[in-house]
Amino acid sequence: MTSSSSSSPPPPTSSPPTTLVVCISGPPAAGKGTQCERIVSRYGLEHLSTGDILRDHVKRETALGKKAKGYMDQGLLVPDDLITDLVLSKIGEGAASSTRGYLLDGFPRSAAQARQLVSEARVPIQKFICIDVPDGVLVERGVGRRLDPETGKIYHLKFDPPPEHVRGRLVHRSDDQEEKIRTRLQQYHGQVQGVLGNLQSADLCSVDGTKKPDGVFEEISRFLEAPGGLWPPLELAPEPVAAAQVTTPPEKVVCIAGPPAAGKGTQ
């Protein structure tokens, strides 16, 4: 989770990154994780999740990680500007790599993060994918979830029923209670509107998240592969030419010809 901070925002980068960036957003239980996996697999983007980046920096005890851990150890929310710095550091690490671009998962999450990313750090966001699902559907998806504490597997009483032999030990997590789900949804709707207000230059696509995962991904693929889109799928992308395959044309070319048995091979 993040919150705004009164500290000064990070200074703009000396030159804006040229890496292509796609953002994907969706409310809890919208199926965003499934679509992220498919996008990464089909288009070769690097998946960036703020939670994963934060845990990595804390584990490696980087300067940013230590700063973030100070807030976490006090039970405080990590400020927006620090979360943005963590994401920018990850993009900077891969700026010279062969990555085709980045998929920002649920980031920027707030208006402040969007401003810091686009206006101050000048990271161009080309595409913004928003998975739309009615609140009533999301509540049904959430309240029916049950956790098996022994295996960590999550079942759904209606959509993915558990086998009888594990049903008795399943746990209904507090985060899956209707009141908390509706609170998170209200927060999400307010946040995403603030984000979109700061991304006027991005190409926006709202997809119907009530469809089956294949149908949702079909909409996303059409959006990314439309004329003027960012990339073809990996299987259609041209193979890079190896340096050894590139040759300099010779300055002079000599041809030799002769009838059969004229001794051309000897000459």
Secondary structure per residue as TSV (DSSP state, phi and psi in degrees):
chain	resnum	aa	ss	phi	psi
A	1	M	-	360.0	154.6
A	2	T	E	-135.5	162.9
A	3	S	E	-146.0	166.6
A	4	S	-	-73.3	155.6
A	5	S	-	-129.6	147.6
A	6	S	-	-85.1	-6.6
A	7	S	S	-68.8	160.6
A	8	S	-	-65.5	141.1
A	9	P	-	-70.3	158.5
A	10	P	-	-64.9	145.9
A	11	P	-	-67.3	152.6
A	12	P	-	-60.9	148.9
A	13	T	-	-68.3	154.7
A	14	S	S	-64.7	-32.1
A	15	S	S	-143.8	135.3
A	16	P	-	-67.1	141.6
A	17	P	-	-63.3	145.2
A	18	T	-	-100.2	-0.6
A	19	T	S	-64.4	139.1
A	20	L	-	-75.6	138.9
A	21	V	E	-132.0	131.5
A	22	V	E	-120.3	136.9
A	23	C	E	-110.9	144.4
A	24	I	E	-129.2	135.0
A	25	S	E	-134.5	151.7
A	26	G	-	-175.0	150.9
A	27	P	-	-70.1	167.8
A	28	P	T	-56.0	135.6
A	29	A	T	72.6	20.1
A	30	A	S	-84.5	-8.4
A	31	G	S	90.2	20.8
A	32	K	H	-62.6	-39.0
A	33	G	H	-61.3	-41.8
A	34	T	H	-61.9	-43.5
A	35	Q	H	-69.9	-33.4
A	36	C	H	-60.5	-44.9
A	37	E	H	-59.3	-42.3
A	38	R	H	-69.7	-40.1
A	39	I	H	-63.3	-45.9
A	40	V	H	-60.9	-43.3
A	41	S	H	-66.6	-41.0
A	42	R	H	-82.1	-33.6
A	43	Y	H	-113.3	-3.6
A	44	G	-	70.8	25.1
A	45	L	-	-82.3	154.7
A	46	E	E	-89.3	125.0
A	47	H	E	-81.1	121.5
A	48	L	E	-116.0	115.2
A	49	S	E	-113.7	130.3
A	50	T	H	-60.3	-35.9
A	51	G	H	-63.6	-44.1
A	52	D	H	-65.1	-42.2
A	53	I	H	-64.5	-42.5
A	54	L	H	-61.8	-47.6
A	55	R	H	-62.6	-36.7
A	56	D	H	-65.3	-44.0
A	57	H	H	-67.2	-38.5
A	58	V	H	-64.9	-42.1
A	59	K	H	-64.1	-40.8
A	60	R	H	-82.6	-5.3
A	61	E	T	56.1	44.2
A	62	T	-	-73.7	171.0
A	63	A	H	-60.0	-43.5
A	64	L	H	-67.3	-38.6
A	65	G	H	-63.1	-41.9
A	66	K	H	-64.9	-39.1
A	67	K	H	-64.5	-43.6
A	68	A	H	-66.1	-39.8
A	69	K	H	-62.9	-31.4
A	70	G	H	-60.1	-40.4
A	71	Y	H	-69.7	-43.7
A	72	M	H	-64.0	-40.0
A	73	D	H	-66.0	-24.0
A	74	Q	T	-91.7	2.7
A	75	G	T	74.4	20.6
A	76	L	-	-97.8	157.9
A	77	L	-	-75.8	140.8
A	78	V	E	-71.8	125.8
A	79	P	E	-61.4	155.6
A	80	D	H	-56.6	-45.9
A	81	D	H	-65.1	-32.4
A	82	L	H	-72.7	-40.4
A	83	I	H	-60.1	-43.1
A	84	T	H	-63.4	-40.6
A	85	D	H	-60.3	-39.1
A	86	L	H	-63.6	-43.1
A	87	V	H	-65.8	-44.2
A	88	L	H	-62.3	-35.9
A	89	S	H	-64.9	-36.9
A	90	K	H	-69.2	-41.7
A	91	I	H	-64.0	-38.6
A	92	G	H	-64.4	-36.1
A	93	E	H	-62.4	-33.5
A	94	G	T	-100.2	7.8
A	95	A	T	-61.9	-32.8
A	96	A	T	-98.6	5.4
A	97	S	S	-87.4	-177.8
A	98	S	-	-92.8	13.2
A	99	T	-	-59.9	143.3
A	100	R	-	-80.2	-12.5
A	101	G	-	151.4	-172.4
A	102	Y	E	-125.4	144.7
A	103	L	E	-110.9	109.6
A	104	L	E	-87.8	114.7
A	105	D	E	-91.6	104.9
A	106	G	S	70.8	19.9
A	107	F	-	-135.6	137.3
A	108	P	S	-71.6	145.2
A	109	R	-	-99.3	-16.9
A	110	S	S	-136.3	164.3
A	111	A	H	-60.5	-38.4
A	112	A	H	-63.8	-43.1
A	113	Q	H	-64.1	-39.6
A	114	A	H	-62.9	-43.3
A	115	R	I	-63.6	-44.9
A	116	Q	I	-63.1	-38.6
A	117	L	I	-72.6	-47.5
A	118	V	I	-90.4	-50.1
A	119	S	I	-81.6	-39.0
A	120	E	I	-93.3	-47.4
A	121	A	S	-88.3	-10.3
A	122	R	-	57.6	44.6
A	123	V	-	-90.5	117.1
A	124	P	-	-78.1	122.8
A	125	I	-	-100.2	114.0
A	126	Q	-	-84.2	-38.7
A	127	K	E	-131.7	138.2
A	128	F	E	-128.4	117.2
A	129	I	E	-104.3	126.4
A	130	C	E	-120.7	118.9
A	131	I	E	-88.4	116.7
A	132	D	E	-101.8	126.5
A	133	V	-	-139.6	131.9
A	134	P	-	-58.3	144.7
A	135	D	H	-56.2	-39.8
A	136	G	H	-60.0	-38.9
A	137	V	H	-67.1	-42.1
A	138	L	H	-64.9	-38.5
A	139	V	H	-62.9	-43.8
A	140	E	H	-61.6	-41.2
A	141	R	H	-63.1	-39.7
A	142	G	H	-76.6	-47.7
A	143	V	H	-69.1	-19.4
A	144	G	T	-87.3	-2.6
A	145	R	E	-78.4	141.5
A	146	R	E	-136.1	138.4
A	147	L	E	-101.3	133.0
A	148	D	-	-89.6	107.9
A	149	P	T	-66.7	-18.7
A	150	E	T	-83.2	-34.4
A	151	T	T	-110.8	-17.1
A	152	G	-	82.0	-1.7
A	153	K	-	-74.3	142.4
A	154	I	E	-107.9	125.5
A	155	Y	E	-106.1	169.4
A	156	H	E	-130.2	129.9
A	157	L	T	-59.5	-27.8
A	158	K	T	-104.7	-47.2
A	159	F	T	-90.6	-24.1
A	160	D	B	-146.2	69.4
A	161	P	-	-60.8	141.2
A	162	P	-	-77.1	154.6
A	163	P	-	-67.3	155.5
A	164	E	H	-59.6	-34.2
A	165	H	H	-73.3	-12.1
A	166	V	H	-111.0	-9.4
A	167	R	H	-56.7	-37.3
A	168	G	T	-68.4	-22.8
A	169	R	T	-101.2	2.1
A	170	L	-	-68.7	150.0
A	171	V	B	-118.7	134.6
A	172	H	-	-94.4	102.8
A	173	R	-	-66.0	151.6
A	174	S	G	-62.7	-33.0
A	175	D	G	-68.0	-16.4
A	176	D	G	-98.4	13.0
A	177	Q	S	-80.2	145.7
A	178	E	H	-57.6	-43.4
A	179	E	H	-59.9	-43.5
A	180	K	H	-70.9	-34.7
A	181	I	H	-63.5	-45.4
A	182	R	H	-66.4	-32.7
A	183	T	H	-65.0	-44.3
A	184	R	H	-64.6	-37.9
A	185	L	H	-65.1	-41.1
A	186	Q	H	-62.2	-42.3
A	187	Q	H	-62.8	-43.4
A	188	Y	H	-61.2	-47.2
A	189	H	H	-60.3	-40.0
A	190	G	H	-67.1	-39.6
A	191	Q	H	-69.0	-43.9
A	192	V	H	-67.3	-33.1
A	193	Q	H	-65.4	-38.4
A	194	G	H	-65.5	-37.2
A	195	V	H	-64.9	-50.1
A	196	L	H	-61.3	-30.6
A	197	G	T	-65.9	-17.0
A	198	N	T	-107.8	6.9
A	199	L	-	-124.0	45.5
A	200	Q	T	-60.9	-28.5
A	201	S	T	-84.0	-9.5
A	202	A	S	-80.6	148.4
A	203	D	E	-83.1	119.2
A	204	L	E	-101.2	138.0
A	205	C	E	-134.0	122.5
A	206	S	E	-101.1	124.0
A	207	V	E	-112.3	152.2
A	208	D	E	-81.5	103.2
A	209	G	T	-78.5	0.0
A	210	T	T	-83.2	-10.3
A	211	K	S	-73.8	168.1
A	212	K	-	-63.6	156.1
A	213	P	H	-52.4	-37.9
A	214	D	H	-63.3	-40.3
A	215	G	H	-67.1	-39.4
A	216	V	H	-63.0	-44.5
A	217	F	H	-68.1	-31.6
A	218	E	H	-62.1	-41.4
A	219	E	H	-63.6	-44.2
A	220	I	H	-63.3	-42.0
A	221	S	H	-63.7	-41.7
A	222	R	H	-61.4	-38.6
A	223	F	H	-64.2	-46.8
A	224	L	H	-73.3	-27.5
A	225	E	H	-102.9	7.7
A	226	A	S	-64.8	158.3
A	227	P	T	-50.9	129.1
A	228	G	T	85.4	4.7
A	229	G	-	-70.6	-177.7
A	230	L	S	-83.6	-52.1
A	231	W	-	-142.2	151.7
A	232	P	-	-80.6	165.2
A	233	P	-	-58.6	159.6
A	234	L	G	-56.2	-38.4
A	235	E	G	-70.9	-14.4
A	236	L	G	-106.2	-6.9
A	237	A	S	-72.6	141.7
A	238	P	-	-66.3	141.3
A	239	E	-	-72.7	138.2
A	240	P	-	-66.4	145.5
A	241	V	-	-87.1	124.5
A	242	A	-	-68.0	150.7
A	243	A	G	-58.2	-36.5
A	244	A	G	-66.5	-20.5
A	245	Q	G	-84.4	-13.6
A	246	V	-	-91.8	119.0
A	247	T	-	-121.3	153.9
A	248	T	-	-90.2	127.4
A	249	P	-	-58.0	137.2
A	250	P	-	-67.6	154.5
A	251	E	S	-73.6	-34.3
A	252	K	-	-130.9	145.2
A	253	V	-	-127.7	127.7
A	254	V	-	-114.1	133.0
A	255	C	-	-113.0	147.4
A	256	I	-	-129.4	139.2
A	257	A	-	-140.2	157.8
A	258	G	-	178.6	157.1
A	259	P	-	-71.9	165.5
A	260	P	T	-54.0	139.8
A	261	A	T	69.7	18.6
A	262	A	S	-86.6	-4.7
A	263	G	S	89.0	19.8
A	264	K	T	-61.6	-39.7
A	265	G	T	-62.4	-40.9
A	266	T	T	-62.8	-41.9
A	267	Q	-	-70.9	360.0
